[in-house]
Amino acid sequence: MKTYHSKARIQGSAEGVAYVLGSGHCAARDGLGFDEAMERAGEELRQLADKDCGDGVFAAHLEILEDPMLRESVETHIAEGMADAEACTAACEEICRMFADIDDEYLRARADDVRDVFGRLLRLIEGREDRSFEDMPDAAVIVADNINPSDTALMDLDRVAAFVTSKGSSTSHVCIIAAGRGIAAAVGVDACTDIRNGARVLIDSESSSIIEDPDSETLEQFRRRALKRKSIRECFDGIKLMCNAGSVEDVERAIRAGAAGIGLFRSEFIYMAGTRLPDEEEQYSVYAAAAELCGARPLTIRTLDIGADKGLPYMTLPAEENPNLGIRGIRFCLKNPELFKTQLRAILRASARGKVKIMLPMVCLREEIVRTRTLLEECMRELDERALPYNKDIELGIMIETPAAVLEASELAELCSFFSIGTNDLSQYIMAADRGNSACSALCDYRHPAVLKAISMTVEAAHQHGIECGMCGEMASDSSQASLLKSLGLDYLSVNRLD
């Protein structure tokens, strides 16, 4: 029996059979030149995007492939005398270095998408087929250095019990896919590829461990705990349960599972998926589709949560010494009012199609809400001039994720229709510990008395002013905290998934 530990929080628990990915899972074919490989890769990605494999990730991969920068970079190296495969490798590293200086963990992880696109090109150029998963066992625990979107597209995910990787973080593609499918995941696991292919493996989120070839006693203890583990609906009986979402597909899955609405729609994913800023029509089409799926249920759209720590590859933002305390969230939006108004108009228009709410991230000051309301009124006048319908009484709320917002909650509540507590950033800022820094991320514990006191103060302030207070951070999806969350008096929880 051998035990491995994840550097990040393990997502879910599972039991299965190890399926260790290696070069043996590939087959050979005739190689292609760069131009032919580009054409073939485009065909493959369009087919995958049409099938909606990877929850929209392949549409983003197609945009990466079709970005002129990719072709220009490769062709420049070919003109310098490099072979096609060598030129692709050099171009890949150049483009990925653009992501290396971004402080935000999610965007750093998007370099994996670039590598996956180039990996597809290289397989075509070198005459290698995609990995084959035909011999994958049922209840498979997929073990690898890294797992790409192109890999998950080829898997029968109904046969996957868990993913275990040595690379990546909680914002990696594999974790996003796993969370959406109810699959356990452990990333940042040292030497995990030493796990024996075919071994019995336990992924145990309670002990934050991966156990290879567990003995009978350990296996029995794990299974007894699994039998006692209740579903999230059972754990949170009596609390209204909504879901978090980052795409229309996420919304559809949540509503199908019986969610009371969407408590957090991460609009930044729309911006991150493309190679330029999405215009009003592009955003409206997404928000409107999500609103229609929700029907009479609320769709709470968080406005663009971007900034120096969450840069976009196609936008050059000023470097900051401490991005976590810099221009992010509502600060970024108010510094870029035209960009902000484009999003607000799109959200307003979607409000004519359902029960849409607006939620502002990283609010600290009353003035930030006041200025947003001023911009919102300007957008309403502009839509009136265009004779476009919208909900004139649309609700405006804020995320509570800074100490300032907690201490000023009573004053901020006077300007809001609702609060939503984001425990991830709230824990980080209260504990003065960067949750992306493995040396101190353990301090970002939402169970710490200081964080719990902040949550209690926020709920009390909201209820004193007659507005709802929910929670949409990781704590909201932690069924082990069910009793505590019920006692705090929250009006709703927005969880990662219900099914």
TORMAR-739714 format. One record per residue (C-alpha): x, y, z; residue in three letters. Coordinates in steps of 0.1 Angstrom, whole numbers, padded with zeros to 4 digits, always signed. Layout:
XYZALA...
***
This chain:
+0000+0000+0000MET+0015+0033-0011LYS+0001+0068-0004THR+0005+0100-0025TYR-0006+0135-0015HIS-0020+0163-0036SER-0005+0199-0034LYS-0041+0212-0040ALA-0074+0203-0024ARG-0086+0170-0037ILE-0120+0173-0055GLN-0143+0144-0045GLY-0136+0108-0035SER-0136+0077-0057ALA-0124+0041-0060GLU-0112+0026-0093GLY-0085+0010-0114VAL-0054+0029-0124ALA-0050+0036-0161TYR-0016+0053-0165VAL-0012+0073-0197LEU+0020+0069-0217GLY+0033+0067-0252SER+0019+0032-0256GLY-0016+0046-0260HIS-0008+0061-0294CYS-0008+0047-0330ALA+0010+0057-0362ALA-0001+0073-0395ARG+0014+0092-0424ASP+0028+0126-0414GLY+0015+0159-0429LEU+0031+0192-0438GLY+0023+0223-0417PHE-0003+0237-0440ASP-0021+0203-0443GLU-0018+0198-0405ALA-0034+0232-0400MET-0063+0223-0423GLU-0068+0188-0407ARG-0066+0202-0372ALA-0092+0228-0380GLY-0116+0200-0393GLU-0110+0180-0362GLU-0117+0209-0338LEU-0148+0220-0357ARG-0162+0185-0354GLN-0154+0184-0317LEU-0168+0219-0311ALA-0200+0208-0329ASP-0203+0178-0306LYS-0199+0202-0277ASP-0171+0180-0263CYS-0153+0196-0234GLY-0180+0221-0225ASP-0170+0246-0252GLY-0133+0242-0248VAL-0128+0231-0284PHE-0144+0262-0298ALA-0117+0281-0279ALA-0091+0258-0293HIS-0103+0265-0328LEU-0099+0302-0321GLU-0064+0296-0309ILE-0056+0276-0341LEU-0071+0303-0363GLU-0053+0332-0346ASP-0030+0347-0372PRO-0003+0350-0345MET+0000+0312-0344LEU+0005+0308-0381ARG+0029+0338-0383GLU+0050+0325-0355SER+0054+0290-0370VAL+0060+0303-0405GLU+0087+0327-0392THR+0106+0297-0377HIS+0101+0277-0409ILE+0116+0306-0430ALA+0146+0306-0406GLU+0152+0270-0417GLY+0135+0249-0390MET+0116+0218-0398ALA+0078+0220-0395ASP+0077+0200-0362ALA+0106+0220-0347GLU+0090+0253-0358ALA+0057+0243-0340CYS+0076+0235-0308THR+0094+0268-0308ALA+0063+0288-0316ALA+0044+0270-0288CYS+0070+0279-0262GLU+0070+0315-0274GLU+0033+0319-0271ILE+0031+0300-0237CYS+0057+0324-0223ARG+0031+0351-0227MET+0010+0333-0201PHE+0039+0327-0177ALA+0040+0362-0163ASP+0002+0363-0156ILE-0003+0360-0118ASP-0038+0346-0121ASP-0038+0308-0117GLU-0067+0302-0141TYR-0051+0321-0169LEU-0017+0305-0164ARG-0036+0272-0168ALA-0048+0283-0202ARG-0013+0278-0215ALA-0022+0241-0214ASP-0049+0249-0241ASP-0022+0264-0263VAL+0000+0234-0258ARG-0029+0211-0266ASP-0035+0229-0299VAL+0002+0226-0308PHE+0002+0190-0296GLY-0026+0183-0321ARG-0006+0199-0349LEU+0026+0180-0339LEU+0007+0146-0339ARG-0005+0154-0374LEU+0029+0165-0386ILE+0047+0135-0371GLU+0021+0110-0381GLY+0009+0100-0346ARG-0027+0094-0339GLU-0045+0108-0308ASP-0043+0086-0278ARG-0066+0056-0278SER-0088+0048-0248PHE-0105+0017-0261GLU-0088-0005-0235ASP-0097+0018-0206MET-0113-0002-0178PRO-0146+0007-0161ASP-0142+0029-0130ALA-0109+0040-0144ALA-0086+0063-0125VAL-0067+0082-0153ILE-0031+0089-0142VAL-0008+0112-0162ALA+0016+0141-0159ASP-0011+0162-0175ASN-0045+0155-0192ILE-0054+0177-0222ASN-0089+0186-0234PRO-0082+0165-0265SER-0077+0135-0243ASP-0110+0139-0224THR-0128+0143-0257ALA-0118+0108-0266LEU-0127+0092-0233MET-0160+0077-0223ASP-0163+0098-0192LEU-0190+0076-0178ASP-0163+0050-0173ARG-0139+0075-0155VAL-0139+0075-0117ALA-0111+0100-0112ALA-0082+0120-0127PHE-0048+0121-0111VAL-0021+0143-0125THR+0014+0155-0114SER+0009+0189-0131LYS-0019+0214-0130GLY-0039+0232-0104SER-0075+0234-0092SER-0082+0257-0122THR-0068+0232-0148SER-0090+0220-0176HIS-0092+0186-0161VAL-0106+0199-0128CYS-0132+0220-0146ILE-0143+0190-0166ILE-0143+0168-0135ALA-0163+0192-0115ALA-0189+0195-0142GLY-0192+0157-0145ARG-0190+0147-0108GLY-0157+0130-0113ILE-0130+0130-0086ALA-0098+0148-0094ALA-0064+0152-0077ALA-0038+0175-0093VAL-0002+0184-0083GLY+0005+0149-0071VAL+0042+0142-0070ASP+0054+0110-0087ALA+0018+0099-0094CYS+0029+0082-0127THR+0047+0057-0105ASP+0013+0042-0097ILE+0011+0007-0112ARG-0011+0004-0142ASN-0041-0017-0132GLY-0037-0011-0095ALA-0067-0006-0072ARG-0067+0032-0063VAL-0086+0052-0037LEU-0089+0090-0041ILE-0098+0102-0006ASP-0107+0139-0003SER-0112+0136+0035GLU-0076+0126+0040SER-0063+0145+0009SER-0045+0113-0002SER-0043+0089-0031ILE-0038+0053-0020ILE-0024+0027-0043GLU-0033-0010-0036ASP-0051-0003-0003PRO-0052-0031+0022ASP-0085-0047+0031SER-0090-0026+0063GLU-0084+0007+0045THR-0107-0003+0016LEU-0134-0013+0041GLU-0131+0020+0060GLN-0133+0040+0028PHE-0164+0021+0016ARG-0181+0025+0050ARG-0175+0063+0048ARG-0189+0063+0013ALA-0221+0047+0024LEU-0225+0073+0051LYS-0218+0102+0027ARG-0251+0119+0019LYS-0259+0137-0013SER-0255+0175-0013ILE-0293+0178-0014ARG-0297+0157+0018GLU-0269+0176+0035CYS-0283+0210+0028PHE-0320+0201+0032ASP-0339+0233+0041GLY-0315+0257+0022ILE-0323+0269-0013LYS-0297+0254-0036LEU-0285+0272-0068MET-0256+0264-0090CYS-0224+0281-0103ASN-0219+0282-0141ALA-0195+0294-0166GLY-0213+0285-0198SER-0248+0279-0213VAL-0240+0242-0211GLU-0234+0245-0173ASP-0267+0264-0169VAL-0286+0237-0188GLU-0270+0209-0167ARG-0278+0228-0135ALA-0315+0234-0144ILE-0319+0198-0155ARG-0305+0187-0121ALA-0331+0207-0103GLY-0312+0239-0093ALA-0333+0268-0080ALA-0314+0291-0103GLY-0278+0302-0111ILE-0263+0320-0082GLY-0230+0328-0100LEU-0226+0330-0138PHE-0189+0337-0144ARG-0190+0361-0173SER-0152+0363-0176GLU-0152+0329-0193PHE-0168+0345-0223ILE-0138+0369-0225TYR-0112+0342-0219MET-0125+0319-0246ALA-0118+0343-0275GLY-0089+0362-0291THR-0106+0396-0287ARG-0131+0414-0265LEU-0166+0400-0271PRO-0190+0426-0284ASP-0225+0434-0271GLU-0242+0410-0295GLU-0219+0381-0286GLU-0224+0386-0249GLN-0262+0391-0253TYR-0266+0358-0271SER-0249+0339-0243VAL-0268+0357-0215TYR-0301+0355-0232ALA-0297+0317-0239ALA-0288+0312-0202ALA-0318+0333-0191ALA-0342+0314-0212GLU-0330+0281-0198LEU-0335+0295-0163CYS-0371+0306-0170GLY-0386+0320-0138ALA-0354+0310-0118ARG-0328+0337-0112PRO-0297+0340-0133LEU-0271+0360-0114THR-0244+0373-0138ILE-0212+0384-0122ARG-0197+0413-0142THR-0163+0409-0156LEU-0139+0397-0128ASP-0107+0406-0146ILE-0076+0428-0138GLY-0039+0427-0134ALA-0041+0393-0118ASP-0065+0380-0144LYS-0052+0393-0177GLY-0064+0385-0211LEU-0039+0374-0238PRO-0052+0400-0262TYR-0050+0429-0237MET-0019+0445-0224THR-0024+0455-0188LEU+0000+0475-0166PRO+0023+0453-0145ALA+0016+0455-0107GLU+0039+0446-0078GLU+0009+0431-0059ASN-0018+0421-0083PRO-0041+0406-0057ASN-0043+0441-0042LEU-0044+0459-0075GLY-0068+0468-0103ILE-0092+0438-0105ARG-0129+0432-0105GLY-0151+0463-0102ILE-0120+0485-0101ARG-0110+0473-0136PHE-0145+0478-0150CYS-0148+0513-0136LEU-0115+0522-0151LYS-0127+0510-0184ASN-0163+0524-0185PRO-0170+0517-0223GLU-0159+0481-0219LEU-0181+0479-0188PHE-0211+0495-0205LYS-0209+0470-0234THR-0214+0442-0209GLN-0241+0461-0189LEU-0261+0467-0221ARG-0259+0430-0230ALA-0270+0419-0195ILE-0298+0444-0195LEU-0311+0432-0229ARG-0310+0396-0216ALA-0331+0407-0186SER-0360+0409-0210ALA-0357+0371-0215ARG-0357+0360-0178GLY-0350+0368-0142LYS-0315+0382-0146VAL-0296+0398-0118LYS-0263+0418-0118ILE-0235+0410-0093MET-0204+0431-0089LEU-0171+0415-0078PRO-0145+0428-0054MET-0166+0458-0041VAL-0150+0478-0012CYS-0167+0512-0015LEU-0202+0527-0017ARG-0188+0549-0045GLU-0182+0518-0066GLU-0219+0508-0064ILE-0230+0544-0070VAL-0208+0548-0101ARG-0221+0514-0115THR-0257+0526-0110ARG-0249+0558-0130THR-0234+0537-0158LEU-0264+0514-0157LEU-0288+0543-0160GLU-0268+0556-0191GLU-0271+0521-0206CYS-0308+0521-0200MET-0312+0554-0218ARG-0291+0541-0247GLU-0313+0510-0250LEU-0344+0532-0249ASP-0331+0551-0278GLU-0327+0518-0297ARG-0362+0507-0286ALA-0348+0475-0271LEU-0366+0459-0241PRO-0351+0453-0207TYR-0361+0450-0171ASN-0360+0485-0156LYS-0361+0471-0121ASP-0332+0447-0126ILE-0316+0437-0092GLU-0280+0448-0085LEU-0260+0430-0058GLY-0224+0426-0048ILE-0199+0399-0039MET-0187+0401-0003ILE-0151+0391-0005GLU-0130+0418+0011THR-0127+0428+0047PRO-0138+0463+0038ALA-0171+0450+0024ALA-0177+0430+0056VAL-0170+0460+0079LEU-0192+0483+0057GLU-0218+0457+0049ALA-0246+0477+0066SER-0238+0508+0046GLU-0234+0488+0013LEU-0267+0470+0019ALA-0286+0503+0015GLU-0275+0503-0021LEU-0280+0466-0030CYS-0307+0441-0036SER-0286+0411-0024PHE-0253+0400-0011PHE-0233+0369-0021SER-0203+0358+0000ILE-0173+0346-0020GLY-0154+0325+0006THR-0123+0319-0016ASN-0112+0355-0018ASP-0127+0364+0016LEU-0106+0338+0033SER-0075+0350+0014GLN-0079+0386+0023TYR-0089+0380+0060ILE-0060+0357+0065MET-0035+0378+0045ALA-0024+0346+0027ALA-0022+0341-0011ASP-0043+0311-0019ARG-0022+0305-0050GLY+0010+0303-0029ASN+0015+0267-0018SER+0037+0278+0011ALA+0008+0295+0028CYS-0024+0285+0010SER-0034+0263+0039ALA-0040+0295+0059LEU-0069+0303+0035CYS-0093+0282+0055ASP-0130+0292+0055TYR-0134+0273+0088ARG-0111+0298+0106HIS-0130+0317+0133PRO-0122+0350+0118ALA-0137+0340+0084VAL-0168+0326+0101LEU-0172+0358+0121LYS-0170+0378+0089ALA-0197+0356+0073ILE-0220+0359+0103SER-0216+0397+0103MET-0224+0399+0066THR-0256+0378+0069VAL-0268+0399+0099GLU-0262+0432+0081ALA-0281+0419+0050ALA-0311+0407+0070HIS-0312+0440+0090GLN-0317+0458+0057HIS-0342+0432+0043GLY-0320+0418+0015ILE-0310+0382+0008GLU-0275+0369+0015CYS-0262+0338-0002GLY-0228+0321-0006MET-0211+0310-0038CYS-0175+0302-0027GLY-0160+0267-0022GLU-0175+0265+0013MET-0209+0265-0002ALA-0202+0231-0019SER-0186+0216+0012ASP-0212+0192+0026SER-0191+0186+0057SER-0200+0222+0067GLN-0237+0217+0062ALA-0247+0221+0099SER-0226+0252+0103LEU-0239+0268+0071LEU-0275+0262+0081LYS-0268+0278+0115SER-0254+0310+0098LEU-0288+0318+0084GLY-0278+0320+0047LEU-0308+0324+0023ASP-0292+0303-0004TYR-0261+0284-0015LEU-0247+0284-0050SER-0229+0251-0054VAL-0206+0236-0081ASN-0231+0210-0091ARG-0262+0191-0078LEU-0262+0159-0099ASP
***
